[in-house]
Amino acid sequence: MNRKSRILTLLLASLLVSSAWGQNVSVQSAWARATVQGQKATGAFMTLTSKTDTKLVGVSTSVAGVAEVHEMKMDNNVMQMRALPDGLPLPAGKAVALQPGSFHLMLMDLKLPLQKDTTIPLTLRFKDAKGLESSVDIKVPVSQVAPAGGQKHQHGGH
């Protein structure tokens, strides 16, 4: 696939993702990091904006046995990664970036390698301040790096 075709594919996938609206949450600039044969985990990244106070409480996908909302942060000069069992708060009207080295979706026990220039399905689950649950199904492009115009600050992969 030539460069123009790859860019067009990523743009079309971004449009699909950008137009994905839950009743409350918009998803933009989504992507998942490509893997190599035998690699069993990777991350997925995006920007979420909610109209009202909401939490991202879960994620699922057919390509992984386990999918979790994760956080990476420094703790006593040690970078630690952990699941967020209570979810990730999405304050009303504020864009929350899921990006390498920070909040992200961790896809583990991968059932197949994630190949560059393909897409994977993700279901994002949300709970609003009233306890109402909703979900959004999206198709996420797989890439080695964030799509152009996506996250501005890159860190090493998982």
N, C-alpha and C positions, 0 to 999 in steps of 0.2 A: 504494500500500500504506500503510495507516494505521500509526500508531506501535505499537499493540498487535500488529499482524500482523508488523511488522519485528522487534519484540522476541521474539515467539514463534519466528520463523524463525531468528534468531540463537541463541536458547536451544536449539532442536532441533539446529542445526548444531553447537553447542558440545558437546551431549551425544554426538553422533556422534563428534566429534573426541576428547572426553574419554574415551570408551570404547575408543579405538584403542590397543591394546597390542601392541608388538612382543613378542617373547619376553622382552624385557628392558627396554624403554623405554616410558614412558607419555607421551602428548602431551596438553597442556591449553591452553586459551585461545588456540587458533590463529586467525589472521585474516590476510588479505592486503589491502593498500591498493588501493582503487579507482583507476582511471586515467581519463584523458580521451582522446578520439579523437586518434590520432597519437602518444601517449606510448608509448615502446618499452620501458620498464623500470619495475619496482615492487619492493616488498619484501613478504615474508611473515614473520610473527612468531608465536611460541608459547613455551610453557615445556615443556622436556623433563626428565624425571626417569628415571634409569637405576637398575636394581637392582644392577648391577655396573659396574666401570670400563669405559666404552665410549666410542667416538667417533662423532659424526655425520660420515660421510665423503662424503655426496653427497645430492643431491636431483634429482628430475626431474618434469616436468609436460608435459602435452600442449598447454598454453596458451603456452609459451615455447620459443624455440629454444635458449636457454641458461639453466640454473639452477645457482646456486653457493651454497655456504656462505660468508658474508662477515663481516668484522669492520670496524667503524669505531672509530678511536681517534685521540687527539691525539698528534702527533709533532712536536716543536719548534714548538708553537703552531699547527700546521696539522692540520685534521681530515683524516684519510686513510681511504679505504675500500679493502680488498683482499680477494681470495679467500683462503680457508684451504685450501691444497692438501693438507695433512696431516689435515684435518678439525678438528672442534671437540670437545675432551675433555668427557665427561660423567662426572664423578666419581660413584662409587656413592652413592646415597641423597641426592644434592644436586640441587636444582632449578636448571636453567640456563635463564635467560630470554633468548630471542631477541627483541629489541625495537628500535624506532627509535633510532638513534644508537649502537648497540652491535652485538652479534652479530645476524645476521639471514640470511634466505634472499633472495638477489637473483635476480629473474626478469627476464631480458633478452631482447631480440628477440621481444617479445610478438606473438602471432599475431592477437590481437583485444583491444579494450579490455576491462578487467575492470570490470564494472558492479556498483555497490553492490547489496546484497541478493541476490547470486547466490553460487554456490560454485564452487571450482575443485579439480581433483584434484592431489594432490601424493604422490609416493613418496619417503619418507625412507629412506636407506641407512645402516646402522650396521655397525661392526666392534668386537667386544669384545676384551678384553685377550688372549684366546687366538687372535685372528685370525679367529674365526667371523663371517661376515657374515649380516645379516638386513635385512629391509625392512618398512616399514609404509606402507600406502596409506591416505590420509586425504582427506576432503572439507573444504575450508577456506572459511569464509564470507568474502565480500568486503565491506569496509566502508571508510568514510572515516577512522575512528578505531578504536582498540581497543574490543572489546565491553566493556560494563560488567563490572567485576570482573576484567578482564584486566590488562594492564600498567598500572602506576600512574603512571609517569613518561613523558610524551610529548615527543618532539622533532619537528622538521620532517621532512617526507617526503623521498623521493629526488628 
